[in-house]
Amino acid sequence: QKEVEQNSGPLSVPEGAIASLNCTYSDRGSQSFFWYRQYSGKSPELIMFIYSNGDKEDGRFTAQLNKASQYVSLLIRDSQPSDSATYLCAVNIAAGNKLTFGGGTRVLVKP
Amino acid sequence: ETGVTQSPTHLIKTRGQQVTLRCSSQSGHNTVSWYQQALGQGPQFIFQYYREEENGRGNFPPRFSGLQFPNYSSELNVNALELDDSALYLCASSLVFGNEQFFGPGTRLTVL
């Protein structure tokens, strides 16, 4: 079992709709959770982080964390073509200092 | 722009050669982490430096080594290059380890 798992996609979303991305992790000691956006040929860009159970909203983005289910998600509201990218879920476990990444979910927003 | 810079942008080497990649962290950040990202995969942690000391290492062989300097900039050295070392090498800086990490633009290494 991979430490951090994401559906590779592509997730095809009409412009203006909500994109829902999911991520599961295996280590119950995980403390910090991050979502990065990566455009093709570019480096990852931090868009959201969450440390506590529940929802965290930032503009059109909402991160949701459920530690009991070892599940973190990202919602993108009012999706725009510029949101087309690969979204990487990353987890920082308590005993370590590294970020463990999932393989990423490719999102395509169609006009 | 994160304020993290990396050089060079692209690099082509042949198998068996050695390479040094450089990273300058964001102002005020004292922790630098290095990641390798193969095509179509998520980044893989190589190691992290905090106050000039290695502070954690991923599953990479000893031919991957690094340094951090008093100004918090860092180098990644790879000896005896192999074809599978072809990847995007990413440097990330953070205020302290375990905190949010911000990536530089990366160095694309091609090993022929």
Interface residues (C-beta under 8 A of the other chain):
Chain A: V4 Q31 S32 F34 Y36 K42 S43 P44 E45 L46 F49 L88 A90 N92 G96 N97 K98 L99 T100 F101 G102 G103 G104
Chain B: T2 S33 Y35 G40 Q41 G42 P43 Q44 F45 Q48 Y50 N55 G56 G58 L88 L90 A92 F97 G98 N99 E100 Q101 F102 F103 G104 P105 G106
